[in-house]
Amino acid sequence: MSKKNIIKSIIWVLFITLLFLGYFFSGIESKKYHLNHIPSNSNGIIIIDIKEIAKEYYQVFKKKPSELLKLSTGQKIESIQNPGFNPFSKIVAYTEIFNGNILFGLIMPDADPDYFFKTFNLKNEDELISPNESNHLCYYKKNNAFAFIQNNVGFFIKVIHQEKPVNFNYAKSYYDFLLADKKKRSTYKNNALDKIKNNKEHLSIWTNSSGFRVLSLNKLFSAMSTSINFKKGKLSLNIDADLSKNHSFIETSNQLTELKEIEVAKLSANVNQQLIKSLASIYMPKKINSCLNDWGGGFYLSVIGFRDENVFLNDGTNISNEFNLPELAIGFELDNIDQIKASILNDSLFTRTENGCYFLLNNFKNEKCYLYFNNDHLLFSTLELTKQQLDISFNTFHLNIDFRKFFDLYPTKNIIQRTVLNLFQQQVQLKKLNLKYNSRSKNTIHLVGDFFLGNSNQHKLIEFLQQIKSIPIKDVLSTFTSSSRLLVPPIKK
């Protein structure tokens, strides 16, 4: 048999192994005792359930055996050996800041010291320094990495941003820190994190509040987890968000509506009033802020196009120099619309139009904002609208994005931007994201949704495996164990 045929045979053995696991072990729980060893100070966590992925792969193959043929490959495999841990369970990756350095860690169950430390010495260039073999701690001197075993659980740690010296003593101090952290982990409660530890999803991601500072979401939530399952034509999403202690949450009816023709994306949610009011006070007249005094948090935000010209602040700064800005429509759910309308239309700062009025935005150079009065809300827009162009509904939470409209409508600044966007869309083929409120339990909000991408007739697990089969895994892991740095310096502990 030729070398090429041998390699293909090995690949087939690997995929048949997945089928075997999916069929014979579908009723066996994945080992998860090692999940209790995730450091309490972790900033971000990813959990990959290999067994659940194997079960899904088996179901896909059972319905359509031809899918297996799409996974044949000529990738070179040098060897197959014991990795030193249980690869068919939940594998954990996490980030943490320890003594000024940013660490990336992997946690694996059933670690075997005879093989585990060799697995991560991929370049075979490191001198394995392990003065205290009884503790099973190994320092990869040349690659700023170390590994150890605690209570049958294997850890591989890579320093991805270094501010303080890294040596065997540093590795030993982190080893001791995790031993001392055991008591804190046993008492630490986090609903979003506990959910992904116990679920049966293909892929789960957790982050604390430092991971979603965008739009000041860290003021609303203390932690958030996202579980992802591979499905035909889409990824199925389940999100659990733990509310901050000082933030209340009001459930309203979810009257979901589809995007109108002019809408690229929309968000309808019950939001933090103080956060939105503080932003409104910067750009809108004082009269508007006083009208929002009784606003209860019902909020609607829609992207209704993109500007194809520059936008300037009063000081002459061009804020659209690199990227064109979106056109926005923003709705505030209010009860006393007639009273607000009379007050605003009698103010000289507002100029009447056929359907409402407009005013100039603060801090911007000659930028109009149109205002419309409807039965239950005020609608602000950077474009002049008719009533038929938007269908405003207020929900507990609903996010809807049409990526195809974005790629079609966004006016790129230059040919490089257009080339990059076209290449990205050709490779990833983003279509739609639909996320909605499902329920609430105690202080945790549950959202569900679907992310449509790629070929609608293709199972996303098959596409995922098609992508990773061409990756030179050994080279990637070897690069991962080589020195690297982050652009953003760590927060000092």
Backbone torsions as a table, in degrees:
resi	resn	phi	psi	omega
1	MET	NA	135.8	-178.4
2	SER	-70.6	161.0	-179.9
3	LYS	-60.6	-38.4	-179.2
4	LYS	-63.1	-42.6	-179.9
5	ASN	-67.6	-35.9	177.0
6	ILE	-61.5	-44.2	-179.5
7	ILE	-62.1	-45.0	179.4
8	LYS	-63.2	-37.3	179.0
9	SER	-62.7	-40.2	178.5
10	ILE	-62.7	-43.5	178.3
11	ILE	-59.9	-43.8	178.7
12	TRP	-62.0	-38.8	178.0
13	VAL	-60.4	-40.9	-179.8
14	LEU	-63.2	-45.2	-178.9
15	PHE	-71.3	-35.4	174.8
16	ILE	-63.8	-34.9	176.3
17	THR	-60.4	-40.7	176.7
18	LEU	-60.4	-43.5	177.9
19	LEU	-61.3	-42.9	-179.9
20	PHE	-60.0	-45.6	179.5
21	LEU	-63.1	-45.2	-178.8
22	GLY	-61.7	-36.5	-176.8
23	TYR	-80.9	-49.1	-170.8
24	PHE	-86.5	-22.3	-175.7
25	PHE	-112.7	16.6	-177.1
26	SER	-62.4	-25.8	-179.1
27	GLY	-95.9	0.3	-177.8
28	ILE	-97.5	132.0	180.0
29	GLU	-71.4	141.6	173.6
30	SER	-66.6	143.2	175.7
31	LYS	-66.1	135.2	-177.8
32	LYS	-139.3	12.1	178.9
33	TYR	-62.2	-30.1	-178.8
34	HIS	-71.2	-15.8	179.0
35	LEU	-67.3	-21.9	177.5
36	ASN	-75.7	-3.8	178.8
37	HIS	-99.5	5.0	176.0
38	ILE	-65.1	126.6	-177.2
39	PRO	-57.7	139.7	-178.3
40	SER	-67.2	-20.0	-179.0
41	ASN	-93.8	10.5	-178.5
42	SER	-60.2	139.2	177.7
43	ASN	-91.9	-32.5	180.0
44	GLY	-148.5	144.0	-175.7
45	ILE	-138.0	138.3	172.7
46	ILE	-124.7	130.0	177.4
47	ILE	-119.5	123.2	179.2
48	ILE	-111.5	120.7	-179.4
49	ASP	-97.2	97.3	-176.5
50	ILE	-63.0	-38.3	-178.4
51	LYS	-65.3	-42.1	179.5
52	GLU	-66.4	-35.9	176.2
53	ILE	-65.3	-40.4	178.5
54	ALA	-63.3	-40.4	178.5
55	LYS	-63.7	-41.4	178.6
56	GLU	-65.5	-40.1	179.4
57	TYR	-62.7	-39.9	178.6
58	TYR	-62.6	-42.4	-179.4
59	GLN	-64.3	-39.6	178.1
60	VAL	-63.2	-46.1	-179.0
61	PHE	-64.1	-39.4	-178.5
62	LYS	-62.8	-37.8	180.0
63	LYS	-78.1	-33.4	-175.2
64	LYS	-146.0	86.1	-176.7
65	PRO	-58.5	-25.3	-178.3
66	SER	-64.3	-17.4	179.0
67	GLU	-61.0	-27.8	-179.4
68	LEU	-63.9	-32.2	-178.0
69	LEU	-65.8	-27.3	-178.8
70	LYS	-70.4	-13.0	-174.0
71	LEU	-101.7	6.4	176.9
72	SER	-67.2	149.0	-174.8
73	THR	-153.7	158.1	175.5
74	GLY	-107.4	17.4	-178.1
75	GLN	-62.2	137.3	-178.1
76	LYS	-76.7	130.7	175.6
77	ILE	-118.0	121.3	-174.9
78	GLU	-83.5	-36.0	-179.5
79	SER	-164.6	155.8	173.1
80	ILE	-124.0	118.6	-175.8
81	GLN	-142.7	169.9	178.2
82	ASN	-62.3	120.3	-178.2
83	PRO	-76.9	-11.5	179.4
84	GLY	89.3	10.6	176.4
85	PHE	-156.0	170.4	179.6
86	ASN	-82.1	104.6	-175.6
87	PRO	-80.5	-11.1	-177.1
88	PHE	-104.5	54.8	178.5
89	SER	-148.3	-163.4	177.8
90	LYS	-82.3	124.1	177.4
91	ILE	-104.8	133.3	-176.0
92	VAL	-111.5	134.2	169.5
93	ALA	-121.1	141.1	-178.7
94	TYR	-149.5	162.3	173.1
95	THR	-121.3	148.1	-178.8
96	GLU	-156.9	152.7	174.2
97	ILE	-105.3	123.3	-179.3
98	PHE	-134.6	120.5	179.2
99	ASN	49.2	45.7	174.1
100	GLY	86.5	-9.3	-179.7
101	ASN	-108.1	145.7	174.8
102	ILE	-91.3	127.5	-177.3
103	LEU	-113.0	143.9	168.9
104	PHE	-114.8	125.2	-174.7
105	GLY	-124.3	151.5	171.9
106	LEU	-120.4	138.5	-180.0
107	ILE	-123.9	127.6	-174.9
108	MET	-136.7	142.9	-178.6
109	PRO	-84.0	164.4	173.8
110	ASP	54.8	49.5	-177.7
111	ALA	-73.4	132.5	179.7
112	ASP	-112.3	112.6	-175.4
113	PRO	-61.8	-21.7	-179.7
114	ASP	-68.8	-23.7	-177.7
115	TYR	-124.1	-29.1	-171.0
116	PHE	-56.3	-48.5	-174.9
117	PHE	-70.1	-30.0	178.2
118	LYS	-70.2	-30.2	-177.8
119	THR	-59.2	-37.6	-175.2
120	PHE	-96.9	6.2	172.1
121	ASN	-99.3	58.8	-166.7
122	LEU	-68.5	-31.4	-178.6
123	LYS	-82.4	-8.4	-177.7
124	ASN	54.1	31.8	-178.7
125	GLU	-111.5	-18.7	-174.1
126	ASP	-81.4	146.3	169.5
127	GLU	-88.4	118.4	-176.9
128	LEU	-80.5	106.8	-177.8
129	ILE	-100.4	117.1	-179.2
130	SER	-143.1	75.5	-176.0
131	PRO	-59.1	-33.2	-176.8
132	ASN	-113.0	84.6	-173.2
133	GLU	-67.4	-23.0	-179.3
134	SER	-66.7	-26.7	178.0
135	ASN	-89.9	-4.6	179.6
136	HIS	52.5	56.9	178.1
137	LEU	-119.6	129.6	-176.2
138	CYS	-130.4	131.6	179.4
139	TYR	-109.5	123.9	177.2
140	TYR	-89.9	95.1	-166.9
141	LYS	-58.9	-45.1	-173.8
142	LYS	-78.3	-19.0	-171.0
143	ASN	-112.5	12.8	176.4
144	ASN	53.5	44.4	-178.9
145	ALA	-142.4	160.6	176.9
146	PHE	-153.1	161.9	-179.2
147	ALA	-142.7	152.1	177.6
148	PHE	-158.1	168.0	179.5
149	ILE	-125.4	128.6	175.4
150	GLN	-129.4	122.4	177.3
151	ASN	52.3	44.3	177.2
152	ASN	73.3	8.0	179.2
153	VAL	-107.5	127.2	-178.7
154	GLY	-93.2	135.9	176.6
155	PHE	-120.7	132.2	166.8
156	PHE	-118.9	125.1	-174.2
157	ILE	-121.5	126.4	175.7
158	LYS	-115.2	128.8	175.5
159	VAL	-81.3	111.1	-175.7
160	ILE	-100.6	-10.7	168.4
161	HIS	-149.1	121.4	-172.3
162	GLN	-111.0	124.6	172.8
163	GLU	-115.3	-28.8	-179.1
164	LYS	-117.1	155.9	-178.5
165	PRO	-56.9	141.8	177.9
166	VAL	-118.5	121.4	179.4
167	ASN	-152.6	-170.3	-178.4
168	PHE	-63.6	-36.3	179.7
169	ASN	-63.7	-36.4	176.9
170	TYR	-64.5	-44.7	179.0
171	ALA	-61.0	-41.4	-179.9
172	LYS	-66.1	-36.8	179.2
173	SER	-66.5	-35.1	177.5
174	TYR	-71.6	-37.9	175.5
175	TYR	-57.6	-47.7	179.9
176	ASP	-67.0	-35.7	178.8
177	PHE	-60.9	-42.6	-179.5
178	LEU	-68.6	-32.7	174.8
179	LEU	-63.4	-43.9	179.2
180	ALA	-71.5	-25.3	-177.8
181	ASP	-74.9	-11.6	-175.8
182	LYS	-57.9	-43.4	-178.8
183	LYS	-65.1	-41.3	179.9
184	LYS	-65.5	-39.1	180.0
185	ARG	-64.0	-35.2	-176.9
186	SER	-69.1	-24.7	-179.3
187	THR	-103.7	-7.8	-176.3
188	TYR	-77.9	123.7	-179.9
189	LYS	-116.4	128.6	177.5
190	ASN	-146.4	111.9	-173.3
191	ASN	-59.2	-45.7	-177.1
192	ALA	-64.5	-38.9	179.9
193	LEU	-72.6	-42.6	178.5
194	ASP	-60.3	-33.8	-179.0
195	LYS	-63.2	-46.6	-176.4
196	ILE	-76.3	-20.9	175.2
197	LYS	-67.3	-34.0	-172.3
198	ASN	-103.6	-6.0	-176.7
199	ASN	-80.6	176.9	178.7
200	LYS	-122.3	50.6	-179.3
201	GLU	-97.2	157.7	-178.7
202	HIS	-66.5	-43.5	-175.8
203	LEU	-145.0	133.9	-179.6
204	SER	-133.0	141.3	-178.2
205	ILE	-128.4	132.7	177.6
206	TRP	-128.3	143.8	173.3
207	THR	-144.8	149.4	172.8
208	ASN	-83.6	-173.3	-172.3
209	SER	-63.4	-22.1	179.7
210	SER	-69.7	-14.9	-176.5
211	GLY	-88.3	-6.6	179.6
212	PHE	-141.8	60.7	177.7
213	ARG	-74.1	-17.8	-179.2
214	VAL	-57.3	137.9	-178.3
215	LEU	57.0	21.2	178.9
216	SER	58.1	31.7	177.7
217	LEU	-62.9	-22.8	178.5
218	ASN	-65.1	-16.9	176.3
219	LYS	-80.4	-20.6	-178.2
220	LEU	-94.8	-37.4	-173.1
221	PHE	-124.0	143.9	177.6
222	SER	-92.0	-24.6	178.4
223	ALA	-162.1	158.0	-178.6
224	MET	-149.3	137.4	176.2
225	SER	-125.2	145.4	178.3
226	THR	-128.1	122.3	176.6
227	SER	-103.9	134.7	-174.4
228	ILE	-123.7	131.4	175.0
229	ASN	-123.6	137.6	178.7
230	PHE	-78.8	127.5	178.4
231	LYS	-133.0	173.2	177.3
232	LYS	-69.1	117.8	176.6
233	GLY	78.2	-2.3	-174.9
234	LYS	-161.5	169.0	167.6
235	LEU	-107.7	131.3	177.2
236	SER	-91.8	130.9	-173.4
237	LEU	-117.0	138.6	170.6
238	ASN	-131.5	121.3	-175.7
239	ILE	-119.0	132.2	174.7
240	ASP	-119.5	122.0	-177.9
241	ALA	-119.7	121.6	178.0
242	ASP	-84.6	121.5	-179.9
243	LEU	-70.4	144.8	172.6
244	SER	-65.3	153.9	-174.6
245	LYS	-60.0	-34.8	-173.9
246	ASN	-93.7	10.2	-177.9
247	HIS	-113.3	123.7	176.9
248	SER	-87.0	161.5	-178.2
249	PHE	-140.7	129.7	-176.8
250	ILE	-112.9	126.9	176.3
251	GLU	-86.4	134.3	176.3
252	THR	-127.7	173.3	179.0
253	SER	-68.6	141.5	179.9
254	ASN	-100.0	86.3	177.4
255	GLN	-94.3	82.4	-172.0
256	LEU	-72.9	139.0	177.7
257	THR	-128.5	151.6	178.1
258	GLU	-78.6	163.3	177.0
259	LEU	-65.7	137.2	173.3
260	LYS	-78.1	170.8	-173.8
261	GLU	-56.8	-37.9	-175.7
262	ILE	-85.7	-7.4	-174.3
263	GLU	-89.0	130.2	173.6
264	VAL	-91.7	-37.9	-179.7
265	ALA	-157.2	156.8	175.3
266	LYS	-151.2	150.3	175.6
267	LEU	-130.0	123.8	174.7
268	SER	-122.7	118.9	-172.7
269	ALA	-158.3	161.7	170.3
270	ASN	-91.5	113.1	-167.9
271	VAL	-115.2	176.1	176.4
272	ASN	-72.2	110.4	-175.1
273	GLN	-60.0	-43.3	-175.5
274	GLN	-64.6	-36.5	179.3
275	LEU	-63.4	-48.6	-178.3
276	ILE	-68.7	-39.9	179.2
277	LYS	-62.5	-38.1	179.6
278	SER	-64.7	-36.4	176.4
279	LEU	-70.4	-40.6	179.7
280	ALA	-63.1	-35.4	-178.7
281	SER	-65.9	-23.0	-179.8
282	ILE	-76.8	-37.8	-169.5
283	TYR	-112.0	-12.8	-175.8
284	MET	-115.9	156.9	178.6
285	PRO	-61.1	157.3	-179.0
286	LYS	-59.5	-30.5	-179.9
287	LYS	-59.1	-40.0	179.7
288	ILE	-65.0	-42.3	-179.4
289	ASN	-62.3	-38.5	178.6
290	SER	-68.7	-31.1	177.9
291	CYS	-69.2	-20.8	-178.2
292	LEU	-93.2	8.1	-178.0
293	ASN	-59.9	-35.7	-177.2
294	ASP	-99.4	12.2	-178.7
295	TRP	-70.1	132.3	-174.4
296	GLY	-94.2	-2.9	177.7
297	GLY	113.4	-6.5	176.8
298	GLY	-67.3	119.0	-167.6
299	PHE	-136.2	142.0	179.2
300	TYR	-136.1	126.6	178.9
301	LEU	-129.6	127.1	-177.6
302	SER	-132.2	135.4	171.2
303	VAL	-90.8	117.2	-172.6
304	ILE	-115.9	22.3	178.1
305	GLY	143.0	-167.1	-179.2
306	PHE	-140.2	145.3	176.5
307	ARG	-75.4	138.2	178.0
308	ASP	-109.0	13.4	175.8
309	GLU	-134.3	166.5	-175.4
310	ASN	-72.7	152.1	177.9
311	VAL	-121.6	127.4	-174.9
312	PHE	-116.8	144.7	169.1
313	LEU	-82.3	169.8	-179.1
314	ASN	-61.2	-27.8	-179.4
315	ASP	-85.0	6.1	177.4
316	GLY	92.8	-2.1	179.8
317	THR	-69.2	128.9	176.9
318	ASN	-89.8	104.6	-175.4
319	ILE	-84.8	-2.2	177.6
320	SER	-115.0	27.9	-176.1
321	ASN	-66.1	-38.6	-177.4
322	GLU	-95.2	-38.3	-176.7
323	PHE	-136.9	143.1	176.7
324	ASN	-73.5	141.6	-174.8
325	LEU	-86.9	152.1	177.2
326	PRO	-78.2	150.8	167.4
327	GLU	-84.7	135.1	-172.7
328	LEU	-123.1	147.1	167.7
329	ALA	-124.3	129.7	-174.7
330	ILE	-129.3	127.3	-179.8
331	GLY	-114.8	141.4	175.9
332	PHE	-120.7	121.7	-180.0
333	GLU	-76.4	121.5	-177.0
334	LEU	-141.2	157.4	-179.2
335	ASP	-96.3	-40.8	-171.7
336	ASN	-92.1	56.1	-174.5
337	ILE	-65.7	-42.6	-177.9
338	ASP	-60.8	-41.4	179.7
339	GLN	-67.2	-41.1	178.7
340	ILE	-65.1	-42.7	-179.1
341	LYS	-60.2	-45.8	-179.5
342	ALA	-62.8	-40.2	-178.6
343	SER	-66.7	-42.2	-176.5
344	ILE	-72.2	-43.8	-176.0
345	LEU	-69.6	-15.3	175.8
346	ASN	-91.6	1.4	-179.6
347	ASP	-96.7	133.4	-175.4
348	SER	-69.7	-15.1	178.7
349	LEU	-72.2	-15.4	-175.6
350	PHE	-110.5	130.3	179.9
351	THR	-103.4	127.1	-176.5
352	ARG	-70.7	145.9	172.0
353	THR	-125.9	-176.9	-177.5
354	GLU	-62.6	-38.3	-176.1
355	ASN	-109.8	-2.5	-176.8
356	GLY	179.7	-120.7	179.0
357	CYS	-160.7	176.3	173.7
358	TYR	-142.0	161.7	176.6
359	PHE	-146.2	167.5	178.9
360	LEU	-93.2	134.2	179.8
361	LEU	-71.4	140.2	176.0
362	ASN	-66.6	146.0	174.3
363	ASN	72.8	-3.2	177.2
364	PHE	-108.8	153.7	180.0
365	LYS	-91.4	104.4	175.4
366	ASN	55.3	44.7	176.8
367	GLU	-104.8	118.5	-178.9
368	LYS	-83.8	148.6	170.5
369	CYS	-129.5	124.1	-178.5
370	TYR	-89.8	143.0	-177.3
371	LEU	-126.6	129.6	-179.2
372	TYR	-124.4	142.3	-177.3
373	PHE	-107.3	117.6	179.2
374	ASN	-119.6	174.3	-171.7
375	ASN	-55.7	-41.3	-174.2
376	ASP	-125.5	11.1	-178.5
377	HIS	-160.9	158.7	167.3
378	LEU	-96.3	137.8	179.3
379	LEU	-122.1	120.0	176.8
380	PHE	-104.1	141.7	-178.2
381	SER	-149.5	142.7	175.1
382	THR	-82.7	-6.5	174.5
383	LEU	-120.8	151.0	175.1
384	GLU	-76.4	130.0	-172.1
385	LEU	-122.9	162.5	167.3
386	THR	-108.5	162.8	-176.8
387	LYS	-61.6	-32.0	-175.1
388	GLN	-76.3	-14.4	-173.4
389	GLN	-76.2	-22.5	-179.9
390	LEU	-131.9	148.8	176.0
391	ASP	-122.8	94.0	-173.2
392	ILE	-82.8	127.1	173.1
393	SER	-138.1	143.8	-178.2
394	PHE	-107.9	127.4	-174.1
395	ASN	-128.7	165.5	172.7
396	THR	-59.4	-48.7	171.7
397	PHE	-164.8	130.5	173.6
398	HIS	-154.8	121.6	177.4
399	LEU	-120.8	128.8	-178.2
400	ASN	-137.1	121.7	-178.7
401	ILE	-128.9	130.5	174.2
402	ASP	-108.1	100.2	-176.1
403	PHE	-69.2	-28.9	179.7
404	ARG	-65.0	-38.0	175.8
405	LYS	-64.5	-39.8	179.2
406	PHE	-59.9	-49.6	-177.8
407	PHE	-66.1	-30.4	179.5
408	ASP	-77.5	-36.7	-170.2
409	LEU	-97.8	-23.4	-174.8
410	TYR	-66.5	122.4	179.3
411	PRO	-85.5	102.6	-176.5
412	THR	-67.0	152.1	-178.6
413	LYS	-75.5	-30.7	-176.4
414	ASN	-154.5	175.0	-176.7
415	ILE	-67.5	-28.2	179.1
416	ILE	-66.6	-44.9	178.0
417	GLN	-59.4	-44.9	-178.8
418	ARG	-64.3	-40.8	179.0
419	THR	-62.9	-44.5	-179.9
420	VAL	-63.4	-44.9	-179.8
421	LEU	-63.5	-42.4	179.9
422	ASN	-63.7	-44.1	179.2
423	LEU	-63.9	-42.0	179.9
424	PHE	-62.5	-45.3	-178.9
425	GLN	-67.7	-35.0	177.9
426	GLN	-64.9	-38.3	-177.3
427	GLN	-78.7	-44.4	-172.6
428	VAL	-95.4	-35.2	179.9
429	GLN	55.4	56.3	175.4
430	LEU	-66.1	138.6	-179.8
431	LYS	-120.4	-75.4	-176.2
432	LYS	-140.7	150.5	171.0
433	LEU	-126.1	125.9	179.6
434	ASN	-130.5	117.4	-175.1
435	LEU	-131.9	130.9	-176.8
436	LYS	-140.1	160.8	178.5
437	TYR	-70.3	138.6	179.3
438	ASN	-114.3	-54.3	-177.0
439	SER	-166.2	179.9	176.8
440	ARG	-139.1	137.9	173.6
441	SER	-130.8	115.7	-176.0
442	LYS	53.6	-113.3	-174.8
443	ASN	-105.1	18.8	-177.2
444	THR	-118.4	131.2	178.3
445	ILE	-96.4	133.4	-178.8
446	HIS	-110.7	124.4	177.7
447	LEU	-117.7	148.1	176.2
448	VAL	-131.8	154.7	179.4
449	GLY	-177.4	-178.3	-179.4
450	ASP	-133.7	142.7	176.7
451	PHE	-119.3	106.8	-177.3
452	PHE	-90.9	129.4	179.6
453	LEU	-158.3	160.6	177.4
454	GLY	67.3	-159.7	179.7
455	ASN	-68.5	122.2	-177.0
456	SER	-66.4	-19.6	179.7
457	ASN	-96.2	-0.4	-176.6
458	GLN	-104.5	134.9	176.2
459	HIS	-69.5	133.9	-175.1
460	LYS	-67.0	-25.3	177.6
461	LEU	-67.3	-39.9	178.1
462	ILE	-64.0	-42.9	177.7
463	GLU	-61.7	-40.3	179.7
464	PHE	-62.7	-46.1	179.8
465	LEU	-67.2	-33.7	177.3
466	GLN	-64.0	-35.0	179.8
467	GLN	-72.9	-45.9	-172.8
468	ILE	-77.1	-20.8	-178.2
469	LYS	-66.9	-22.3	-178.9
470	SER	-92.7	-1.5	-179.3
471	ILE	-83.2	127.3	174.8
472	PRO	-71.6	89.0	-170.1
473	ILE	-55.6	-43.8	-177.4
474	LYS	-63.5	-40.6	179.5
475	ASP	-65.8	-40.2	179.8
476	VAL	-63.3	-47.9	-179.9
477	LEU	-65.8	-33.8	177.6
478	SER	-65.7	-41.0	176.5
479	THR	-63.8	-39.0	-179.5
480	PHE	-62.4	-32.4	-179.8
481	THR	-88.6	-0.1	174.1
482	SER	-88.0	170.1	-174.7
483	SER	-67.5	139.8	176.8
484	SER	-152.9	160.2	-178.2
485	ARG	-138.4	152.1	173.6
486	LEU	-91.4	153.2	179.0
487	LEU	-74.8	-29.6	-177.7
488	VAL	-96.3	123.2	-179.5
489	PRO	-66.7	151.7	-177.0
490	PRO	-74.2	159.9	172.4
491	ILE	-79.0	127.7	-177.2
492	LYS	-69.6	137.6	173.2
493	LYS	-90.2	NA	NA
